[in-house]
Amino acid sequence: MDQSSITPNASDQQLVANGDNESATSLLQDKQGRRRDNLSEVTFFEYMTVGILCYVNLINYMDRFTLAGVLDNVKTAFSIEDDKAGFIQTVFVVAYMVFAPIFGYLGDRYSRRCIMSFGVALWSLMTLVGSFMPEYKSFLLFRGLVGIGEASYSTIAPTIISDLFVGNVRSKMLAFFYFAIPVGSGLGYIVGSVATAVAGNWRWGLRVTPILGAVAVMLMLWVMKDPERGAAEESHMKTTTYKEDLKYLVKNPSFMLSTLAFTCVAFVTGALAWWGPQFIFLGLSRQPGVDITIGRVSLVFGAITMVSGLLGVPLGAWLGAALVKRYPRAHPVICASGLLISAPAMCAAMFLCESYFYAPFVLMFIGELALNLNWAIVADISLYVVVPPKRSTAEAFQILISHMLGDAGSPYLVGVISENLKRKFSPFEAPSKLVEFRSLQYALFVTCFVEILGGLFFFLTAIYIVKDKLKVERAIAEAQAQNAEPSHSTAESSSAAE
């Protein structure tokens, strides 16, 4: 490609020097559009890089939710109740969120390929070793170590995509990357239930992803491309101190509000993903003439999660790309609408679970489809309202907040509420199946209220997003002009010498 098409000339610099920010932003958008406006310009190795990242994200979420598909077996094996069963996921997420800022700091400054390879190798090995742990406490320890490994990957991977692409192509690639989350989660339920049925032991479900993880490490080390930070935007902006990075993020209203909204999404997703199969199984088991197993419910729930992700994530990305050109605030509005559609669908599914067989699955599918509209869009928002050298830190900060206040506690919180309700409804004897179902049902209703809260945060994000996106575009345009000055000075000196 002609270098002149991506390097600001003297008149371009003058626009920025004169403070004409609108013109500078238009210039930046024009250059980005000419450079990467369609998928035909994407190289083979760039496709390979995104494919590898998507593959790792897929097995990443497979590993997270393999246990959720066999949760009843896990409770039996360790002789634990709902609160301790929920605590398994909480330990994983706490370790994940605590180490995310560390990997975010490293990802903005050191080799992302090496950091991610180390992380995937760590969580693969810890998952394998943890599958042999005979006691509940030792199993918890290794689930925490798995969370440390996964934090390295999830924090850094989206920033590589942001450094390879801009504009519409970046949105499409992020959609491809994030559709692996619901699909991988669904595969986790399926792998867990199928491995348990075939091997007769739920632990074998945890021994599938480590093999796939070893393949991922080799692909990242030898095939994946690790671009220069800010390469797609030609910004070459310098990194600042970690304190300055955090101060910048806290003062960024679009980033903070979208992070709070995504925290609500994480809370709901974590609770429903962990307790959904168990709850549906308890509800369907109460219906006369219904003979069903937790394994079959997990298979169906996994299929619903996969299909809703395959449809919902691309649909959200398509709606965002189609509407944002005419309505710049479309991204957060689409996310808010998805949550406000999902909440009543999920609530209705919970109400009807003990009376109807197919209705809960259909409503759950609608709820998950609407919820999945936001995955790619939220990632895109967090990248385009933050300047390039702070994006790994931004991803890490968002992971910390969304998991600390979201799915780190939601599985455990739902389990604790459920156990307390069991004691209230049945204080002097073992809880009946009705009491078990009703307690978990009431506990899960919390997720519906949190979805509504998330929708409100997304609507607040829409107020600031245009202004904050423009600030980033101006900063990149100014950095481009400053970086171009030495080359122009050199060229002028050479002409004068001649």
C-alpha positions, 0 to 999 in steps of 0.5 A, spaced: 500 500 500 502 507 498 505 510 504 502 516 502 495 514 503 497 513 511 502 518 512 499 525 514 502 531 509 504 538 511 497 540 510 494 535 515 499 537 520 497 544 519 490 542 521 492 539 527 496 545 529 491 550 528 486 547 533 481 545 527 479 538 531 473 537 527 478 537 521 483 533 524 478 527 526 475 527 519 482 526 516 483 521 521 477 517 519 478 518 511 485 515 512 482 509 516 477 508 511 481 508 505 486 503 509 481 498 512 474 499 509 473 492 507 475 485 509 478 484 502 484 488 504 485 483 510 491 479 510 492 471 510 496 472 517 491 477 520 485 472 519 490 467 522 491 471 528 484 473 529 482 465 528 487 463 533 484 468 538 477 466 537 479 459 538 483 460 544 477 464 547 472 458 545 476 453 549 477 458 554 469 459 556 469 451 554 473 450 560 469 455 565 462 452 564 464 444 563 463 444 571 456 448 570 454 442 566 455 437 571 454 441 577 449 436 580 455 431 580 460 435 583 455 437 589 454 429 590 462 428 589 464 433 594 458 432 599 456 440 598 450 444 598 448 450 593 452 455 597 459 451 596 457 449 589 456 457 587 463 458 591 467 454 586 465 459 581 467 465 585 474 462 587 475 462 580 473 469 578 476 472 584 483 470 582 481 472 575 479 479 576 485 480 581 490 478 576 487 481 570 490 488 572 497 485 573 496 482 566 493 489 563 499 493 565 504 487 562 500 487 556 501 495 554 509 494 555 511 487 554 510 481 549 503 480 548 504 473 545 509 470 550 504 473 556 498 469 553 502 463 551 504 463 558 497 464 561 494 459 556 499 453 558 498 455 566 490 454 566 491 448 561 495 445 566 492 447 572 485 444 569 488 438 568 491 437 575 485 440 578 481 434 575 485 429 580 483 433 586 479 428 591 477 434 596 473 440 595 478 445 598 484 442 594 479 443 588 478 450 589 485 452 590 486 449 583 480 453 580 483 459 583 490 457 579 486 456 572 483 463 573 490 466 574 492 463 567 485 465 564 486 473 566 492 473 562 489 471 555 482 475 556 485 482 558 490 482 552 487 478 546 482 484 544 487 489 544 491 485 539 485 485 534 484 493 535 491 494 533 490 490 527 484 493 524 480 500 525 472 502 523 467 497 521 473 491 520 475 492 527 467 491 529 466 485 525 473 482 527 471 483 534 464 480 533 467 474 530 472 474 537 466 474 542 461 470 539 466 464 541 464 466 548 456 463 548 458 458 543 464 456 548 460 456 554 455 452 550 460 447 548 462 447 556 455 444 558 455 439 552 462 437 553 461 436 561 455 432 560 457 427 554 464 426 558 460 424 564 455 420 560 461 416 556 466 415 562 461 415 568 465 420 571 464 428 571 472 429 572 473 427 565 470 433 562 475 437 565 481 433 561 478 435 554 480 442 554 487 442 556 489 438 550 486 443 546 490 448 550 496 445 548 495 446 541 493 453 542 500 455 545 503 452 539 499 456 535 500 463 539 508 462 539 509 460 532 503 462 527 500 468 531 501 476 529 503 481 535 502 488 532 505 494 534 501 497 539 496 502 535 499 500 529 492 500 525 491 507 527 498 509 525 498 513 532 505 511 535 503 514 542 507 513 548 505 509 554 504 513 561 505 511 568 500 506 571 497 511 575 496 516 569 492 510 566 488 509 571 486 516 572 485 517 565 480 511 565 476 513 571 475 520 568 472 517 562 465 517 563 463 513 557 468 507 559 466 507 566 458 507 565 459 502 560 463 498 565 458 498 570 453 496 565 457 490 563 458 489 570 450 487 570 451 483 564 457 479 567 452 478 574 446 475 570 451 471 565 455 468 571 448 466 575 444 464 570 450 460 566 452 456 573 445 455 576 441 455 569 441 447 568 440 445 575 434 450 576 431 448 569 432 440 571 428 442 578 422 445 575 421 440 569 422 434 574 416 437 578 412 436 572 408 429 572 410 424 567 416 428 565 422 423 566 429 427 565 436 427 567 441 433 569 445 431 563 439 431 558 438 438 561 445 441 560 445 438 553 439 442 551 441 448 555 448 448 552 445 448 545 441 454 546 447 458 549 450 456 543 445 458 538 443 464 541 450 466 541 451 464 534 445 469 532 445 474 537 453 476 537 453 477 529 446 480 530 448 485 535 454 487 531 450 488 524 445 492 528 451 497 531 454 497 524 448 499 520 445 504 525 451 508 528 452 511 521 445 515 522 445 515 529 452 515 533 449 513 540 446 507 537 451 502 540 449 503 547 442 504 546 442 497 542 445 494 548 440 497 553 435 495 549 437 488 549 438 487 556 430 490 557 428 485 552 432 479 556 429 481 563 422 479 562 423 473 557 428 470 563 423 472 568 417 469 564 422 462 563 423 462 571 415 463 572 413 457 567 419 452 569 414 448 573 408 448 569 411 447 561 416 443 558 418 447 552 416 454 554 422 455 559 427 453 553 424 458 548 423 464 553 430 462 555 433 462 548 429 469 547 433 472 553 440 469 551 439 472 544 437 479 547 443 478 552 448 476 547 447 483 542 452 487 547 458 482 547 461 485 541 459 492 541 461 493 549 468 491 547 468 495 541 466 501 545 471 500 550 476 500 545 474 506 541 473 511 547 480 509 550 487 511 546 491 505 544 497 505 549 492 504 555 487 499 552 490 493 555 489 497 562 482 499 560 480 491 558 484 489 565 480 495 569 473 493 566 475 485 567 476 487 574 470 491 576 465 487 572 467 481 575 468 483 582 461 486 582 458 481 577 460 474 576 465 473 582 459 474 587 453 472 583 453 464 583 455 464 590 450 470 592 444 466 589 447 459 592 447 463 599 440 466 598 437 459 596 440 456 602 437 461 606 430 460 603 431 453 604 432 453 611 426 458 612 421 454 608 423 447 611 427 449 618 426 442 621 427 437 616 430 436 609 428 440 604 423 437 599 424 438 591 419 443 591 422 447 597 429 446 593 426 449 586 422 455 589 428 457 593 433 457 587 427 460 583 426 466 588 434 467 588 435 467 581 429 473 580 435 477 582 438 477 575 432 480 572 432 486 576 440 487 575 438 486 567 434 492 568 439 496 572 444 495 566 440 497 561 439 504 565 447 504 565 447 503 557 442 509 556 447 513 561 453 511 556 449 514 550 449 521 553 457 521 553 459 516 547 460 521 541 464 526 545 468 521 548 469 517 541 471 524 538 476 526 544 480 519 542 480 521 534 483 528 536 488 525 540 490 520 535 490 525 529 495 529 533 499 524 535 500 522 527 501 529 525 507 529 531 510 523 528 510 525 521 514 532 523 521 529 523 520 525 517 518 532 513 523 536 516 528 531 514 525 531 507 525 538 507 533 538 509 534 533 503 531 538 498 535 544 500 541 540 500 540 538 493 
